[in-house]
């Protein structure tokens, strides 16, 4: 049971980190891209929506054999960029730049969550 709890907590922690780090980096990217309607609250809302949509679409299309992962990634990407575009009320190009910062945040969050999951697993085993 310990390993399942560890991975469950790690997944939840990764999502929370992805939203927090993603929101901050999206806010920074919006300031860099000179998005007119950029605020930290909008960045957090966009981070929550984009993260949820990307994970949901990837999970949904993961059920399709062979090309499901690729198609789910591409569709999740396009929908997330459109959501960011709508939240910030900006152009597609600026929304793409903001999404790139969100992608960097996702990599950082997943790396941190993986390190925490591994350390908590090792600690639960007494190593």
C-alpha positions as CSV (number, residue, x, y, z in Angstrom):
1,X,0.0,0.0,0.0
2,X,2.9,2.4,0.7
3,X,4.1,2.5,-2.9
4,X,0.6,3.4,-4.2
5,X,0.1,6.1,-1.6
6,X,3.6,7.5,-2.4
7,X,2.8,7.7,-6.1
8,X,-0.7,9.2,-5.5
9,X,0.7,11.9,-3.2
10,X,3.5,12.5,-5.8
11,X,1.0,13.0,-8.6
12,X,-1.1,15.4,-6.6
13,X,2.0,17.2,-5.5
14,X,3.2,17.4,-9.1
15,X,-0.1,19.0,-10.2
16,X,0.0,21.5,-7.4
17,X,3.6,22.4,-8.2
18,X,2.8,22.6,-11.9
19,X,0.1,25.1,-11.2
20,X,2.0,27.3,-8.8
21,X,5.3,27.3,-10.8
22,X,3.4,27.5,-14.1
23,X,1.3,30.4,-12.8
24,X,4.3,32.4,-11.8
25,X,6.2,31.7,-15.0
26,X,3.1,32.4,-17.1
27,X,2.8,35.8,-15.3
28,X,6.5,36.5,-16.0
29,X,6.1,35.5,-19.7
30,X,3.0,37.7,-20.0
31,X,5.0,40.6,-18.7
32,X,7.8,39.8,-21.1
33,X,5.4,39.5,-24.1
34,X,3.7,42.7,-23.0
35,X,0.3,41.1,-22.8
36,X,-2.2,43.9,-21.9
37,X,-4.4,42.0,-19.5
38,X,-1.6,40.3,-17.6
39,X,-2.1,39.9,-13.8
40,X,-1.0,37.2,-11.4
41,X,-4.6,36.1,-10.9
42,X,-5.1,35.6,-14.6
43,X,-1.9,33.7,-14.8
44,X,-2.9,31.4,-12.0
45,X,-6.3,30.8,-13.6
46,X,-4.7,30.1,-16.9
47,X,-2.2,27.7,-15.3
48,X,-5.0,25.8,-13.5
49,X,-7.0,25.5,-16.7
50,X,-4.1,24.7,-19.0
51,X,-2.7,22.1,-16.6
52,X,-6.1,20.4,-16.1
53,X,-6.8,20.4,-19.9
54,X,-3.4,19.0,-20.8
55,X,-3.6,16.2,-18.3
56,X,-7.3,15.4,-19.1
57,X,-6.8,15.3,-22.8
58,X,-3.5,13.3,-22.5
59,X,-5.3,10.8,-20.3
60,X,-8.3,10.6,-22.5
61,X,-6.3,10.0,-25.7
62,X,-3.9,7.6,-24.0
63,X,-6.7,5.0,-24.3
64,X,-6.4,5.1,-28.1
65,X,-3.7,2.6,-29.2
66,X,-0.6,3.6,-31.3
67,X,-1.2,7.3,-32.1
68,X,-3.2,8.2,-29.0
69,X,-0.3,9.7,-27.0
70,X,0.9,11.9,-29.9
71,X,-2.6,13.1,-30.8
72,X,-3.5,13.7,-27.2
73,X,-0.4,15.8,-26.7
74,X,-1.0,17.9,-29.8
75,X,-4.7,18.4,-29.1
76,X,-4.0,19.3,-25.4
77,X,-1.3,21.7,-26.6
78,X,-3.7,23.5,-29.0
79,X,-6.5,23.6,-26.5
80,X,-4.3,24.9,-23.7
81,X,-2.9,27.6,-25.9
82,X,-6.4,28.7,-26.9
83,X,-7.4,28.7,-23.2
84,X,-4.4,30.9,-22.4
85,X,-5.3,33.1,-25.3
86,X,-8.8,33.5,-24.0
87,X,-7.8,34.1,-20.3
88,X,-5.3,36.8,-21.2
89,X,-7.3,38.1,-24.2
90,X,-4.2,38.2,-26.4
91,X,-2.9,36.9,-29.8
92,X,-2.1,33.3,-30.5
93,X,1.7,34.2,-30.8
94,X,1.8,35.7,-27.3
95,X,-0.3,32.9,-25.9
96,X,2.2,30.4,-27.4
97,X,5.1,32.3,-25.7
98,X,3.2,32.1,-22.4
99,X,2.6,28.4,-22.9
100,X,6.3,27.8,-23.5
101,X,7.0,29.2,-20.1
102,X,4.2,26.9,-18.7
103,X,6.0,23.9,-20.4
104,X,9.2,24.8,-18.6
105,X,7.3,25.0,-15.3
106,X,5.8,21.5,-16.0
107,X,9.3,20.0,-16.4
108,X,10.5,21.6,-13.2
109,X,7.5,20.5,-11.3
110,X,7.7,16.9,-12.6
111,X,11.4,16.8,-11.7
112,X,10.8,18.1,-8.2
113,X,7.8,15.7,-7.7
114,X,9.9,12.8,-8.9
115,X,12.7,13.6,-6.5
116,X,10.2,13.9,-3.6
117,X,8.4,10.7,-4.6
118,X,11.7,8.8,-4.7
119,X,12.9,10.2,-1.4
120,X,9.6,9.4,0.3
121,X,9.6,5.9,-1.1
122,X,13.1,5.3,0.1
123,X,12.3,6.7,3.5
124,X,9.2,4.6,3.8
125,X,11.3,1.5,3.1
126,X,13.8,2.5,5.8
127,X,16.7,3.1,3.4
